[in-house]
Amino acid sequence: MTRVAYLDPVGGVAGDMLLAALLDAGAPREVLDDVVHALGLTGVDAVVSRVERAGLVATHIHVRTQTRTHERPAHELREIVATAALDPVVRARSLAALDRLVVAEAAIHGVAMVDVVLHELGGDDTLVDICGVFALLHALGIDRLSCAPLPMGTGVIESAHGPLPLPAPATFALLRGVPVVGVDVAAELVTPTGAAIVVEATERFGPLPTMAVDAIGVGAGTRDVPGRPNILRLFVGQSADADPGGTGEVVVLEANVDDLLPELVPDVIDACLAAGALDAWAQPIQMKKGRPGLLLGVLARPADERVLAHTLLRHSTTLGVRVRRSARLELDRAIREVQIDGHPVRIKIGLLDGSVVNLAPEHDDCAAVAAATGRPVKQIWAEALVAATAVGATVGDADGLTR
């Protein structure tokens, strides 16, 4: 079975509400404490309490900091996350969410990403919110996250730039292409940090998917919201074995370069993958005046188009990025685990009309087992494939595999 979760933003979405809902759903508190330590933050602690909202008992979290000002250049926040001793998956997803936030701020203020200064969003609490959410999702073993349409309040909010209309411009910039619904509430229901996290973490927006719920987390916001309980509900459980396949839409981003140092090409590809690309590549081409060059390519979901375009512009030497949309026929997919020398290795399964057509051990897992046992990666990979095949890695035989 695939571990899934669904967000029900009754009172909106903010970083602290997401943390609280995840903790309430059973994520270990020590994981959040480890995030604070990994980020190297001093004078920061998370105060967790039980509160009542509209007759419902919920978890509330307040990230206390000793910092008097929240203003900080965006690149400083990114450097803290990039050098933190976090799980590689948690670090990559956190950086991608932070990049979304910076891209949005750069766009609405008309400045380059390198010049972005985060005012209200530049504090330690933003780092804890972003990295903490992805660490707790990882700890809960969530394979896929979906979310209901996000409620948008109205009114005006004070900021370092003066009064701003609600929804905040940065929030709307982050939610381009995301289903939203207007509600008659004069309050900020979705914060920019909450929007950046949800857009990065969520695979689909819409109604509650078919799932067997085994845990419910309720996270509470700090302020009272007139006519609406200020809570965020998180449903965690198991879905059908395979991810929905069929026909999907993707975007292909391309750029021709003839002045990019070969040593930097892997860094560009890694940056794109960390920012959410489905795939990234480089291939040799012949450019004008007979110059040898490279075609940089990125495959992505439509919602990630802007972030990945900015990633290419930022990390490569290109002056422009071409974008085209394309339909893609996709296999149904499922993830299972096998045990090799007492260590888990994920198996990626591709299904066509319910029949397995592809089995592939996750290379990073094989490499981790090889490092832990001192054995060659190729041996671990081969044993994982044999183990998956031996137990019949199909949806119908899923009980024979270790999750």
BADREN-817309 format. One record per residue (C-alpha): residue number from 1; x, y, z; residue in one letter. Coordinates in Angstrom, 3 decimals, always signed. Each point is the difference from the previous one (the first is absolute). Layout:
<sites>
SITE / nr / u / v / w / rest
SITE / NUM / X / Y / Z / a
...
</sites>
This chain:
<sites>
SITE / nr / u / v / w / rest
SITE / 1 / +0.000 / +0.000 / +0.000 / m
SITE / 2 / +1.078 / +3.567 / -0.677 / t
SITE / 3 / +0.142 / +2.404 / +2.950 / r
SITE / 4 / -1.947 / +3.146 / -0.862 / v
SITE / 5 / -1.245 / +3.125 / +1.760 / a
SITE / 6 / -2.640 / +2.620 / -0.714 / y
SITE / 7 / -0.086 / +3.617 / +1.196 / l
SITE / 8 / -3.320 / +1.597 / +0.873 / d
SITE / 9 / +0.788 / +3.728 / +0.469 / p
SITE / 10 / -3.177 / +0.922 / +1.893 / v
SITE / 11 / +1.549 / +3.145 / +1.456 / g
SITE / 12 / +2.773 / +0.368 / -2.559 / g
SITE / 13 / +3.657 / -1.004 / -0.103 / v
SITE / 14 / +3.028 / +1.330 / +1.867 / a
SITE / 15 / +3.315 / -1.581 / +0.847 / g
SITE / 16 / -0.785 / -0.416 / +3.691 / d
SITE / 17 / -3.409 / -1.548 / -0.787 / m
SITE / 18 / +1.661 / -2.566 / -2.278 / l
SITE / 19 / +2.549 / -0.890 / +2.693 / l
SITE / 20 / -2.742 / -0.325 / +2.609 / a
SITE / 21 / -2.200 / -2.206 / -2.204 / a
SITE / 22 / +2.916 / -2.332 / -0.779 / l
SITE / 23 / +0.902 / -0.326 / +3.677 / l
SITE / 24 / -3.651 / -0.594 / +0.869 / d
SITE / 25 / -0.112 / -2.773 / -2.629 / a
SITE / 26 / +2.825 / -1.829 / +1.750 / g
SITE / 27 / +3.247 / +1.412 / -1.375 / a
SITE / 28 / +2.738 / -0.224 / +2.684 / p
SITE / 29 / +0.703 / +3.223 / +1.895 / r
SITE / 30 / +3.704 / -0.847 / +0.150 / e
SITE / 31 / +0.199 / +0.238 / -3.809 / v
SITE / 32 / -0.972 / +3.672 / +0.217 / l
SITE / 33 / +2.557 / +0.582 / +2.759 / d
SITE / 34 / +2.638 / -1.659 / -2.183 / d
SITE / 35 / -0.840 / +2.432 / -2.814 / v
SITE / 36 / +0.628 / +2.993 / +2.256 / v
SITE / 37 / +3.341 / -1.525 / +1.014 / h
SITE / 38 / +0.949 / -0.887 / -3.595 / a
SITE / 39 / -0.655 / +3.573 / -1.129 / l
SITE / 40 / +2.426 / +1.259 / +2.662 / g
SITE / 41 / -2.575 / +2.387 / +1.459 / l
SITE / 42 / +0.606 / +1.312 / +3.513 / t
SITE / 43 / -2.631 / +1.376 / +2.319 / g
SITE / 44 / -2.745 / -1.762 / -1.948 / v
SITE / 45 / -2.503 / -2.439 / +1.431 / d
SITE / 46 / -3.426 / -1.320 / -0.974 / a
SITE / 47 / -2.694 / +0.218 / +2.657 / v
SITE / 48 / -2.714 / -2.594 / -0.626 / v
SITE / 49 / -3.350 / +0.197 / +1.779 / s
SITE / 50 / -3.559 / -1.311 / -0.207 / r
SITE / 51 / -2.661 / +2.620 / -0.685 / v
SITE / 52 / -3.694 / +0.173 / -0.862 / e
SITE / 53 / -1.308 / +1.478 / -3.222 / r
SITE / 54 / -3.766 / +0.105 / -0.588 / a
SITE / 55 / -0.506 / -2.872 / +2.440 / g
SITE / 56 / +2.741 / -2.130 / -1.586 / l
SITE / 57 / +3.194 / -0.981 / +1.786 / v
SITE / 58 / +3.050 / +0.771 / -2.136 / a
SITE / 59 / +3.776 / +0.307 / +0.202 / t
SITE / 60 / +1.548 / +3.452 / -0.045 / h
SITE / 61 / +3.662 / +0.761 / -0.499 / i
SITE / 62 / +1.896 / +3.229 / +0.588 / h
SITE / 63 / +3.568 / +0.249 / -1.263 / v
SITE / 64 / +1.681 / +2.368 / +2.444 / r
SITE / 65 / +3.117 / +1.860 / -1.072 / t
SITE / 66 / +2.240 / +2.516 / +1.701 / q
SITE / 67 / +0.584 / +1.895 / -3.242 / t
SITE / 68 / -1.432 / +3.507 / +0.185 / r
SITE / 69 / -0.233 / +0.479 / -3.751 / t
SITE / 70 / -1.212 / -2.398 / -2.670 / h
SITE / 71 / +1.693 / +1.845 / -2.880 / e
SITE / 72 / +2.657 / -2.016 / -1.788 / r
SITE / 73 / +1.338 / -0.324 / -3.583 / p
SITE / 74 / -1.518 / -3.018 / -1.668 / a
SITE / 75 / +3.387 / -1.448 / -0.928 / h
SITE / 76 / +0.913 / -0.216 / +3.692 / e
SITE / 77 / -3.028 / -2.157 / +0.744 / l
SITE / 78 / +0.810 / -2.198 / -2.955 / r
SITE / 79 / +3.593 / -0.441 / +1.154 / e
SITE / 80 / -1.176 / -1.092 / +3.454 / i
SITE / 81 / -2.239 / -2.690 / -1.492 / v
SITE / 82 / +2.539 / -1.082 / -2.631 / a
SITE / 83 / +2.696 / -0.641 / +2.625 / t
SITE / 84 / -2.271 / -1.489 / +2.680 / a
SITE / 85 / +0.454 / -3.625 / +1.077 / a
SITE / 86 / -3.449 / -0.975 / -1.264 / l
SITE / 87 / -1.124 / -3.130 / -1.796 / d
SITE / 88 / +0.844 / +0.578 / -3.706 / p
SITE / 89 / -3.640 / -0.345 / -1.058 / v
SITE / 90 / -1.146 / +2.414 / +2.716 / v
SITE / 91 / +2.725 / +2.489 / -0.940 / r
SITE / 92 / -0.827 / -0.123 / -3.723 / a
SITE / 93 / -3.744 / +0.485 / +0.536 / r
SITE / 94 / +0.605 / +2.795 / +2.518 / s
SITE / 95 / +2.292 / +1.841 / -2.404 / l
SITE / 96 / -2.559 / -0.393 / -2.781 / a
SITE / 97 / -2.738 / +1.516 / +2.201 / a
SITE / 98 / +2.302 / +2.829 / +1.061 / l
SITE / 99 / +0.886 / +0.658 / -3.642 / d
SITE / 100 / -3.715 / +0.250 / -0.817 / r
SITE / 101 / -0.334 / +2.648 / +2.688 / l
SITE / 102 / +2.997 / +1.955 / -1.286 / v
SITE / 103 / -1.169 / -0.198 / -3.626 / v
SITE / 104 / -3.401 / +1.388 / +1.015 / a
SITE / 105 / +1.543 / +2.863 / +1.983 / e
SITE / 106 / +2.372 / +0.839 / -2.849 / a
SITE / 107 / -2.871 / +0.091 / -2.494 / a
SITE / 108 / -2.340 / +2.252 / +1.990 / i
SITE / 109 / +2.743 / +2.456 / +0.978 / h
SITE / 110 / +1.726 / +0.020 / -3.388 / g
SITE / 111 / +3.466 / -0.973 / +1.245 / v
SITE / 112 / +2.442 / -2.815 / -0.739 / a
SITE / 113 / -0.159 / -3.062 / +2.233 / m
SITE / 114 / +3.475 / +0.732 / +1.320 / v
SITE / 115 / -1.211 / +3.401 / +1.237 / d
SITE / 116 / -3.109 / -1.222 / +1.812 / v
SITE / 117 / -0.216 / +0.962 / +3.660 / v
SITE / 118 / -2.661 / -1.778 / +2.017 / l
SITE / 119 / -1.477 / +2.291 / +2.617 / h
SITE / 120 / -2.783 / -1.685 / +1.983 / e
SITE / 121 / +1.017 / -3.372 / -1.487 / l
SITE / 122 / +3.723 / +0.189 / +0.701 / g
SITE / 123 / -0.009 / -1.307 / +3.570 / g
SITE / 124 / +1.064 / -3.285 / +1.547 / d
SITE / 125 / -3.648 / -1.033 / +0.301 / d
SITE / 126 / -0.293 / -0.097 / -3.803 / t
SITE / 127 / +2.916 / -2.434 / -0.160 / l
SITE / 128 / -1.520 / -2.188 / +2.712 / v
SITE / 129 / -3.399 / +0.045 / -1.709 / d
SITE / 130 / +1.322 / -1.003 / -3.421 / i
SITE / 131 / +2.610 / -2.568 / +1.023 / c
SITE / 132 / -2.147 / -1.294 / +2.858 / g
SITE / 133 / -2.987 / -0.765 / -2.229 / v
SITE / 134 / +2.058 / -1.988 / -2.501 / f
SITE / 135 / +1.829 / -1.835 / +2.793 / a
SITE / 136 / -3.309 / -0.981 / +1.656 / l
SITE / 137 / -1.523 / -1.088 / -3.325 / l
SITE / 138 / +3.084 / -2.135 / -0.542 / h
SITE / 139 / -0.247 / -1.441 / +3.520 / a
SITE / 140 / -3.639 / -0.980 / -0.569 / l
SITE / 141 / +0.966 / -1.767 / -3.220 / g
SITE / 142 / -2.407 / +2.032 / -2.134 / i
SITE / 143 / +0.370 / -1.050 / -3.640 / d
SITE / 144 / -2.582 / +2.400 / -1.448 / r
SITE / 145 / -1.708 / +3.114 / +1.333 / l
SITE / 146 / -3.139 / +1.561 / -1.424 / s
SITE / 147 / -1.942 / +3.060 / +1.110 / c
SITE / 148 / -3.424 / +1.609 / -0.246 / a
SITE / 149 / -0.315 / +3.371 / -1.785 / p
SITE / 150 / +1.494 / +2.739 / +2.165 / l
SITE / 151 / -2.298 / +2.612 / +1.616 / p
SITE / 152 / +0.851 / +3.625 / -0.756 / m
SITE / 153 / -0.988 / +2.742 / +2.464 / g
SITE / 154 / -0.297 / +3.725 / -0.681 / t
SITE / 155 / +1.127 / +3.256 / +1.568 / g
SITE / 156 / +3.296 / +1.779 / +0.521 / v
SITE / 157 / +3.088 / -1.037 / +1.929 / i
SITE / 158 / +2.932 / +2.091 / +1.213 / e
SITE / 159 / +3.470 / -0.841 / -1.313 / s
SITE / 160 / +3.482 / +1.451 / -0.196 / a
SITE / 161 / -1.038 / +1.466 / -3.362 / h
SITE / 162 / -3.145 / +1.575 / +1.450 / g
SITE / 163 / -3.632 / -1.179 / -0.197 / p
SITE / 164 / -0.518 / -2.928 / -2.375 / l
SITE / 165 / -3.269 / -1.432 / -1.309 / p
SITE / 166 / -1.045 / -3.523 / +0.900 / l
SITE / 167 / +0.667 / -2.559 / -1.259 / p
SITE / 168 / +3.601 / +1.218 / +0.212 / a
SITE / 169 / +1.669 / +0.497 / -3.415 / p
SITE / 170 / +2.708 / -2.555 / +0.837 / a
SITE / 171 / -2.652 / -2.564 / +0.926 / t
SITE / 172 / -1.836 / +0.460 / -3.284 / f
SITE / 173 / +3.279 / -0.198 / -1.930 / a
SITE / 174 / +0.738 / -3.328 / +1.696 / l
SITE / 175 / -3.469 / -1.365 / -0.691 / l
SITE / 176 / -0.022 / +0.569 / -3.747 / r
SITE / 177 / -1.828 / -2.978 / -1.501 / g
SITE / 178 / -1.200 / -1.269 / +3.403 / v
SITE / 179 / -3.761 / -0.279 / +0.711 / p
SITE / 180 / -1.133 / +2.663 / +2.489 / v
SITE / 181 / -3.381 / +1.070 / +1.345 / v
SITE / 182 / -0.969 / +3.427 / +1.307 / g
SITE / 183 / -1.635 / +0.156 / +3.457 / v
SITE / 184 / -1.679 / +2.910 / +1.751 / d
SITE / 185 / +2.616 / +0.342 / +2.742 / v
SITE / 186 / +2.040 / +3.159 / +0.619 / a
SITE / 187 / +3.260 / -1.754 / +0.912 / a
SITE / 188 / +3.121 / -1.522 / -1.484 / e
SITE / 189 / -0.851 / -3.679 / -0.250 / l
SITE / 190 / +2.927 / -1.210 / -2.124 / v
SITE / 191 / +3.444 / +1.398 / +0.784 / t
SITE / 192 / +2.828 / +0.126 / -2.552 / p
SITE / 193 / +1.988 / -2.573 / +1.982 / t
SITE / 194 / -3.006 / -2.298 / +0.185 / g
SITE / 195 / -0.625 / +0.416 / -3.720 / a
SITE / 196 / +3.626 / -0.763 / -0.920 / a
SITE / 197 / +0.012 / -3.176 / +2.089 / i
SITE / 198 / -3.348 / -1.279 / -1.234 / v
SITE / 199 / +0.720 / +0.640 / -3.680 / v
SITE / 200 / +3.356 / -1.767 / +0.268 / e
SITE / 201 / -1.335 / -2.934 / +2.033 / a
SITE / 202 / -3.355 / -0.573 / -1.696 / t
SITE / 203 / -0.400 / -2.311 / -2.979 / e
SITE / 204 / -3.634 / +0.843 / -0.742 / r
SITE / 205 / -2.729 / +2.414 / +1.093 / f
SITE / 206 / -3.621 / -1.073 / +0.177 / g
SITE / 207 / -2.445 / -2.093 / +2.030 / p
SITE / 208 / +0.963 / -2.590 / +2.587 / l
SITE / 209 / +1.435 / -3.007 / -1.877 / p
SITE / 210 / -1.023 / -3.581 / +0.644 / t
SITE / 211 / +2.015 / -1.062 / +3.031 / m
SITE / 212 / -0.205 / -2.000 / +3.224 / a
SITE / 213 / +0.594 / +2.605 / +2.715 / v
SITE / 214 / +1.988 / -1.170 / +3.020 / d
SITE / 215 / +0.982 / +3.339 / +1.559 / a
SITE / 216 / -1.402 / +3.518 / +0.120 / i
SITE / 217 / +2.036 / +3.018 / +1.055 / g
SITE / 218 / -1.541 / +3.344 / +0.903 / v
SITE / 219 / +2.286 / +3.030 / +0.052 / g
SITE / 220 / -1.204 / +3.276 / +1.475 / a
SITE / 221 / +0.833 / +3.512 / -1.080 / g
SITE / 222 / +0.726 / +2.695 / +2.548 / t
SITE / 223 / -2.655 / +2.578 / -0.847 / r
SITE / 224 / -3.771 / -0.313 / +0.143 / d
SITE / 225 / -1.588 / +0.073 / -3.447 / v
SITE / 226 / -3.584 / +1.352 / -0.062 / p
SITE / 227 / -2.527 / -2.575 / -1.159 / g
SITE / 228 / +2.619 / -2.682 / -0.731 / r
SITE / 229 / +1.929 / -2.352 / +2.328 / p
SITE / 230 / +3.658 / +0.896 / -0.354 / n
SITE / 231 / +1.219 / -3.547 / -0.513 / i
SITE / 232 / +1.742 / -2.102 / -2.616 / l
SITE / 233 / -0.934 / -3.673 / -0.137 / r
SITE / 234 / +2.326 / -2.706 / -1.294 / l
SITE / 235 / -1.307 / -3.444 / -0.936 / f
SITE / 236 / +2.649 / -2.717 / -0.190 / v
SITE / 237 / -0.544 / -3.519 / -1.279 / g
SITE / 238 / +0.381 / -2.518 / -2.766 / q
SITE / 239 / -1.100 / +0.350 / -3.616 / s
SITE / 240 / -0.362 / -2.492 / -2.818 / a
SITE / 241 / +3.264 / -1.755 / -0.810 / d
SITE / 242 / +0.845 / +1.833 / -3.211 / a
SITE / 243 / +0.308 / +3.663 / -0.696 / d
SITE / 244 / -2.470 / +1.085 / -2.657 / p
SITE / 245 / +1.579 / -0.274 / -3.410 / g
SITE / 246 / -1.390 / +0.754 / -3.443 / g
SITE / 247 / +0.501 / +3.270 / -1.829 / t
SITE / 248 / +1.649 / +2.909 / +1.759 / g
SITE / 249 / +1.197 / +3.450 / -1.029 / e
SITE / 250 / +3.632 / +1.007 / +0.324 / v
SITE / 251 / +2.099 / +2.984 / -0.997 / v
SITE / 252 / +3.373 / -0.209 / -1.721 / v
SITE / 253 / +2.446 / +2.831 / +0.660 / l
SITE / 254 / +3.031 / +0.400 / -2.253 / e
SITE / 255 / +2.986 / +2.306 / -0.310 / a
SITE / 256 / +2.963 / +0.046 / -2.408 / n
SITE / 257 / +3.359 / +1.002 / +1.491 / v
SITE / 258 / +3.495 / +0.195 / -1.451 / d
SITE / 259 / +1.780 / +1.678 / +2.915 / d
SITE / 260 / -0.785 / -2.282 / +2.949 / l
SITE / 261 / +3.047 / -1.639 / +1.576 / l
SITE / 262 / -0.252 / -3.804 / -0.228 / p
SITE / 263 / +0.736 / -0.255 / +3.733 / e
SITE / 264 / -3.188 / +1.963 / +0.728 / l
SITE / 265 / -2.379 / -2.111 / -2.085 / v
SITE / 266 / -0.666 / -2.580 / +2.781 / p
SITE / 267 / -0.699 / +2.877 / +2.411 / d
SITE / 268 / -2.684 / +1.414 / -2.314 / v
SITE / 269 / -1.647 / -3.405 / -0.335 / i
SITE / 270 / +0.138 / -0.617 / +3.765 / d
SITE / 271 / -1.542 / +3.425 / +0.675 / a
SITE / 272 / -2.897 / -0.747 / -2.354 / c
SITE / 273 / -0.656 / -3.399 / +1.569 / l
SITE / 274 / +0.102 / +1.537 / +3.479 / a
SITE / 275 / -2.529 / +2.621 / -1.133 / a
SITE / 276 / -2.506 / -2.693 / -0.981 / g
SITE / 277 / +0.869 / -1.026 / -3.568 / a
SITE / 278 / -1.232 / -3.417 / -1.103 / l
SITE / 279 / +3.190 / -0.335 / -2.022 / d
SITE / 280 / +2.855 / +2.194 / -1.223 / a
SITE / 281 / +2.688 / -0.555 / -2.610 / w
SITE / 282 / +2.649 / +1.503 / -2.269 / a
SITE / 283 / +0.844 / -1.031 / -3.559 / q
SITE / 284 / +2.638 / +1.255 / -2.438 / p
SITE / 285 / -1.148 / +2.212 / -2.893 / i
SITE / 286 / +1.612 / +2.056 / -2.775 / q
SITE / 287 / -0.732 / +3.712 / +0.380 / m
SITE / 288 / +0.604 / +3.093 / -2.130 / k
SITE / 289 / +3.445 / +0.661 / -1.437 / k
SITE / 290 / +0.720 / -3.718 / +0.356 / g
SITE / 291 / +0.291 / +0.234 / +3.785 / r
SITE / 292 / -0.534 / -3.156 / +2.064 / p
SITE / 293 / -2.700 / +0.524 / +2.584 / g
SITE / 294 / -2.474 / -1.704 / +2.300 / l
SITE / 295 / -3.757 / -0.340 / -0.007 / l
SITE / 296 / -1.188 / +0.114 / +3.613 / l
SITE / 297 / -3.358 / -1.683 / +0.450 / g
SITE / 298 / -2.417 / -0.275 / +2.919 / v
SITE / 299 / -3.210 / -2.025 / +0.297 / l
SITE / 300 / -2.470 / +1.285 / +2.587 / a
SITE / 301 / -3.587 / +0.207 / +1.152 / r
SITE / 302 / -1.784 / +3.167 / -1.203 / p
SITE / 303 / -0.230 / +1.378 / +3.558 / a
SITE / 304 / +3.816 / -0.027 / +0.237 / d
SITE / 305 / +0.614 / +1.820 / -3.285 / e
SITE / 306 / +0.904 / +3.403 / +1.443 / r
SITE / 307 / +2.238 / -1.288 / +2.789 / v
SITE / 308 / +1.970 / -2.207 / -2.386 / l
SITE / 309 / +0.300 / +2.708 / -2.632 / a
SITE / 310 / +1.511 / +2.258 / +2.656 / h
SITE / 311 / +2.253 / -2.854 / +1.130 / t
SITE / 312 / +1.395 / -0.376 / -3.534 / l
SITE / 313 / +0.481 / +3.750 / -0.329 / l
SITE / 314 / +1.693 / +0.200 / +3.371 / r
SITE / 315 / +2.347 / -2.979 / -0.212 / h
SITE / 316 / +0.923 / -0.069 / -3.705 / s
SITE / 317 / +1.317 / +2.665 / -2.342 / t
SITE / 318 / -3.046 / +0.158 / -2.263 / t
SITE / 319 / -1.818 / +3.284 / -0.595 / l
SITE / 320 / -3.345 / -1.655 / -0.718 / g
SITE / 321 / -2.002 / -3.184 / +0.459 / v
SITE / 322 / -2.398 / -1.540 / -2.513 / r
SITE / 323 / -3.133 / -1.665 / +1.379 / v
SITE / 324 / -2.406 / -2.365 / -1.714 / r
SITE / 325 / -2.838 / -2.095 / +1.362 / r
SITE / 326 / -0.462 / -3.621 / -0.920 / s
SITE / 327 / -2.299 / -2.914 / +0.795 / a
SITE / 328 / +1.702 / -3.047 / +1.520 / r
SITE / 329 / -1.296 / -3.557 / +0.178 / l
SITE / 330 / +0.953 / -1.417 / +3.380 / e
SITE / 331 / +0.078 / -3.406 / +1.631 / l
SITE / 332 / -1.764 / -0.540 / +3.286 / d
SITE / 333 / +2.618 / +0.023 / +2.731 / r
SITE / 334 / +0.485 / -1.480 / +3.445 / a
SITE / 335 / +2.808 / -0.090 / +2.560 / i
SITE / 336 / +0.910 / -3.013 / +2.127 / r
SITE / 337 / +2.909 / -0.860 / +2.267 / e
SITE / 338 / +2.157 / -3.086 / +0.297 / v
SITE / 339 / +2.583 / -0.704 / +2.680 / q
SITE / 340 / +3.646 / -0.506 / -0.970 / i
SITE / 341 / +2.382 / -0.849 / +2.859 / d
SITE / 342 / -2.547 / +1.474 / +2.386 / g
SITE / 343 / -0.281 / +3.295 / -1.890 / h
SITE / 344 / -3.022 / +1.245 / -1.985 / p
SITE / 345 / +0.254 / +0.494 / -3.765 / v
SITE / 346 / -2.907 / +1.552 / -1.864 / r
SITE / 347 / -1.177 / -1.667 / -3.196 / i
SITE / 348 / -1.634 / +2.141 / -2.698 / k
SITE / 349 / -2.713 / -1.933 / -1.773 / i
SITE / 350 / -1.530 / +0.877 / -3.376 / g
SITE / 351 / -3.364 / -1.533 / -0.876 / l
SITE / 352 / -1.924 / -0.134 / -3.267 / l
SITE / 353 / -3.632 / -1.087 / +0.286 / d
SITE / 354 / +0.795 / -1.504 / +3.391 / g
SITE / 355 / +2.990 / -2.029 / -1.191 / s
SITE / 356 / +3.568 / +0.723 / +1.087 / v
SITE / 357 / +2.173 / +1.092 / -2.911 / v
SITE / 358 / +2.856 / +1.684 / +1.893 / n
SITE / 359 / +1.832 / -0.670 / +3.273 / l
SITE / 360 / +2.862 / +2.259 / +1.070 / a
SITE / 361 / +1.791 / +0.216 / +3.359 / p
SITE / 362 / +0.560 / +3.572 / +1.195 / e
SITE / 363 / +3.695 / +0.686 / -0.632 / h
SITE / 364 / +0.422 / +2.369 / +2.962 / d
SITE / 365 / -1.314 / -2.694 / +2.352 / d
SITE / 366 / +2.360 / -2.558 / -1.521 / c
SITE / 367 / +2.914 / +2.403 / +0.410 / a
SITE / 368 / -0.941 / +0.595 / +3.651 / a
SITE / 369 / -0.097 / -3.748 / +0.712 / v
SITE / 370 / +3.306 / -0.458 / -1.807 / a
SITE / 371 / +1.590 / +2.727 / +2.134 / a
SITE / 372 / -1.379 / -1.574 / +3.172 / a
SITE / 373 / +1.125 / -3.552 / -0.858 / t
SITE / 374 / +3.167 / +0.601 / -1.990 / g
SITE / 375 / -1.362 / -1.941 / -2.950 / r
SITE / 376 / -0.101 / +1.151 / -3.650 / p
SITE / 377 / -3.056 / +1.927 / -1.086 / v
SITE / 378 / -0.526 / -2.344 / -2.959 / k
SITE / 379 / -0.391 / -2.976 / +2.346 / q
SITE / 380 / -2.551 / +1.794 / +2.146 / i
SITE / 381 / -1.914 / +1.086 / -3.117 / w
SITE / 382 / -0.055 / -3.552 / -1.411 / a
SITE / 383 / -1.158 / -1.530 / +3.299 / e
SITE / 384 / -2.736 / +2.620 / +0.382 / a
SITE / 385 / -1.296 / -0.769 / -3.499 / l
SITE / 386 / +0.027 / -3.741 / +0.691 / v
SITE / 387 / -1.806 / +0.543 / +3.320 / a
SITE / 388 / -2.678 / +2.135 / -1.663 / a
SITE / 389 / -0.504 / -2.526 / -2.782 / t
SITE / 390 / -0.036 / -2.969 / +2.370 / a
SITE / 391 / -2.899 / +1.321 / +2.058 / v
SITE / 392 / -1.966 / +1.003 / -3.091 / g
SITE / 393 / +0.107 / +3.819 / +0.176 / a
SITE / 394 / -3.490 / +0.595 / -1.347 / t
SITE / 395 / -2.923 / +1.809 / +1.507 / v
SITE / 396 / -1.648 / -3.329 / +0.730 / g
SITE / 397 / +3.094 / -1.381 / +1.741 / d
SITE / 398 / +0.755 / +3.155 / +2.000 / a
SITE / 399 / -0.331 / -1.783 / +3.345 / d
SITE / 400 / +3.170 / -1.914 / -0.737 / g
SITE / 401 / +2.093 / +3.163 / +0.063 / l
SITE / 402 / +1.198 / +2.012 / +2.961 / t
SITE / 403 / -1.189 / +3.605 / +0.153 / r
</sites>
